[in-house]
Amino acid sequence: MQAKQLGKQVASPAGQLTILHDINLTINSGESIAIVGVSGSGKSTLLGLLAGLDTPTQGNVILNGSDLGQLDEDGRAQVRKLHVGFVFQSFQLLQSLTALENVMLPLELSANEQAQEIAEQRLAEVSLSDRLQHYPNQLSGGEQQRVAIARAFAGQPKILFADEPTGNLDEATADKIIKLLFKLNKEHSATLVLVTHDQNIARLCARNVTLAGGKIVTP
């Protein structure tokens, strides 16, 4: 993955606000990288641009050989479906679906005929085989995040984006979730791009990229 001269500006009452400026970044296949910085430094915005969830004001992103700037939203969605997994701070589970159904959903949208078998396997990997038929409101925060991780890995993504994945969890649960995330990342040989404010988590990654004022201040 490459970001080339990436920038993001938005309109504000005070005029044009620059969130990111001249970001140049290369992330190698299988690498684990933490994007760190204080609140408001542009971490989540950068992750959204790298993942094709948002579009830059200038510059471009090459994700697994696809220039996202040359694609419309449907094209970017197709790239995400084929190559990308997500884990968010707020879990993003559908409350009307069971744990099993939440993990099956992206597989079914891809017309995978083994959706249930794969979903059950992924939930077993995160030690939730006894929670398949539970709904999100019947699960603890740590269990919900484990379902989200199982869903993220369901389609064997080449790249996993995680945005503050332990932000809503207590310290003990967060530690278990991070260990699980890195374990599955290694087993599935996926590139990991992790946004975090926690230096203990960042140190587990092979490389840290620090943002300040919308710019990279360390390689």
C-alpha positions in Angstrom: 0.0 0.0 0.0 1.2 3.5 -0.8 0.0 7.0 0.0 1.5 9.7 -2.3 1.3 13.4 -1.4 -1.9 12.7 0.4 -3.9 15.7 1.7 -7.3 16.3 3.2 -9.0 19.6 3.7 -12.6 20.4 4.8 -14.6 23.6 5.0 -15.1 25.1 8.5 -16.7 28.4 9.7 -13.2 29.8 10.0 -12.3 28.8 6.4 -10.5 25.8 4.9 -9.2 23.4 7.5 -6.3 21.2 6.7 -6.5 17.8 8.4 -3.7 16.0 6.6 -0.9 17.5 4.5 1.6 15.9 2.1 1.5 12.3 3.6 3.9 9.9 1.9 3.8 6.4 3.2 4.6 2.9 2.1 3.2 -0.1 3.9 4.7 -3.5 3.0 2.8 -6.8 2.6 2.5 -8.5 6.0 3.8 -5.5 7.9 2.2 -4.3 11.2 2.1 -0.6 11.6 0.7 1.7 14.3 -0.5 5.2 13.4 -0.1 7.2 16.6 -0.6 10.8 17.7 -2.6 13.0 20.0 -6.4 13.5 19.4 -7.0 15.6 16.4 -3.7 14.8 14.7 -5.5 13.1 11.8 -5.0 9.4 12.7 -8.5 8.2 11.9 -8.8 10.4 8.8 -5.6 8.9 7.4 -6.9 5.4 8.1 -10.1 6.2 6.3 -8.2 7.5 3.3 -5.9 4.5 3.2 -8.9 2.1 3.4 -10.9 4.0 0.7 -13.7 4.9 3.1 -13.0 8.6 2.3 -11.5 10.5 -0.6 -8.5 12.8 -0.4 -8.4 16.4 -1.4 -5.2 15.8 -3.2 -2.7 12.9 -3.7 -3.6 9.3 -4.1 -3.7 5.9 -2.5 -2.6 2.6 -4.1 -4.2 -0.3 -2.3 -3.1 -3.8 -3.4 -2.4 -2.5 -6.9 -5.6 -0.4 -7.3 -5.4 3.3 -7.5 -8.4 4.3 -5.4 -8.4 7.8 -6.9 -9.3 6.3 -10.3 -12.4 4.4 -8.8 -15.9 5.6 -8.0 -17.5 4.6 -4.7 -18.7 1.3 -6.1 -15.2 0.5 -7.3 -13.7 1.3 -4.0 -16.3 -0.8 -2.3 -15.4 -3.7 -4.5 -11.7 -3.3 -3.5 -12.6 -3.3 0.1 -14.8 -6.3 -0.2 -12.0 -8.3 -1.9 -9.0 -7.2 0.1 -9.9 -5.4 3.3 -11.1 -6.2 6.8 -12.1 -3.7 9.5 -12.2 -3.6 13.3 -13.7 -0.4 14.9 -13.8 0.9 18.4 -17.6 0.7 18.5 -17.8 -2.9 17.2 -20.3 -2.0 14.4 -22.3 -5.2 14.9 -25.9 -5.5 13.6 -28.1 -5.8 16.7 -30.7 -7.8 14.9 -28.3 -10.5 13.9 -26.7 -13.2 16.0 -22.9 -13.5 16.4 -22.9 -16.2 13.7 -25.1 -14.2 11.3 -22.9 -11.0 11.8 -19.8 -13.0 10.7 -21.7 -14.7 7.9 -23.0 -11.5 6.4 -20.0 -10.3 4.5 -19.5 -13.8 3.2 -23.1 -14.1 2.0 -22.8 -10.7 0.3 -19.9 -12.2 -1.6 -22.0 -15.2 -2.5 -19.7 -17.5 -0.6 -21.5 -20.9 -0.4 -19.4 -21.9 2.7 -20.5 -18.8 4.6 -21.8 -20.7 7.7 -18.8 -23.1 7.8 -16.3 -20.3 7.6 -18.1 -18.1 10.1 -18.2 -20.9 12.6 -14.5 -21.5 12.1 -13.6 -17.9 12.6 -15.8 -17.7 15.8 -14.0 -20.8 17.0 -10.7 -19.1 16.5 -11.8 -16.3 18.8 -13.2 -18.8 21.4 -16.9 -18.0 20.8 -18.2 -21.4 19.6 -20.6 -21.3 22.6 -22.0 -17.9 21.6 -23.0 -18.5 18.0 -26.7 -17.8 18.6 -26.3 -14.9 21.0 -27.2 -11.4 19.9 -24.8 -8.4 20.5 -26.9 -7.2 23.5 -26.3 -10.6 25.1 -22.6 -10.4 24.8 -20.0 -8.5 26.8 -17.9 -5.7 25.2 -14.9 -8.0 24.8 -17.1 -10.7 23.3 -18.6 -8.2 20.8 -15.1 -7.1 19.8 -14.2 -10.8 19.3 -17.2 -11.2 17.0 -16.0 -8.1 15.1 -12.5 -9.6 14.7 -13.9 -12.9 13.5 -16.0 -10.9 10.9 -13.0 -8.9 9.9 -11.0 -12.1 9.2 -13.9 -14.0 7.6 -13.0 -13.1 4.0 -9.2 -13.7 4.4 -8.4 -10.0 3.9 -4.9 -9.0 2.7 -5.1 -5.8 4.8 -6.7 -5.3 8.2 -7.5 -1.8 9.4 -8.2 -1.4 13.2 -9.3 2.0 14.5 -8.8 2.2 18.3 -10.0 -1.4 18.7 -9.7 -1.4 22.5 -11.1 2.1 23.1 -14.3 0.8 24.7 -12.8 -2.0 26.7 -11.3 -2.3 30.2 -7.6 -2.9 30.5 -7.7 -6.6 31.1 -10.1 -7.2 28.2 -8.2 -4.9 25.9 -5.0 -6.9 26.5 -6.7 -10.1 25.5 -8.2 -8.5 22.4 -4.9 -7.1 21.3 -3.1 -10.4 21.8 -5.9 -12.1 19.7 -5.7 -9.5 17.0 -1.9 -10.0 16.5 -2.2 -13.8 16.8 -4.8 -13.9 14.0 -2.9 -11.3 12.0 0.2 -13.5 12.0 -1.7 -16.7 11.3 -3.5 -15.2 8.4 -0.5 -13.2 7.0 -2.5 -10.0 6.7 -1.0 -6.5 6.8 -2.2 -4.7 9.9 -2.7 -1.0 10.0 -3.6 0.0 13.6 -4.7 3.4 14.9 -4.1 3.8 18.6 -3.2 6.3 21.3 -1.9 3.5 23.5 1.9 3.3 23.3 1.9 -0.2 24.8 -0.1 -1.4 21.9 1.9 0.6 19.4 5.1 -1.0 20.6 3.8 -4.4 19.5 3.8 -3.2 15.8 6.9 -3.5 13.7 6.7 0.2 12.9 5.2 3.3 14.3 4.1 6.4 12.2 3.5 9.5 14.4 1.2 12.3 13.2 1.2 15.8 14.5 -0.7 18.7 13.0 -1.7 16.5 10.0 1.9 15.6 9.1 4.1 12.6 9.6 6.8 13.6 12.1 8.6 10.3 12.4 9.2 7.7 9.7 
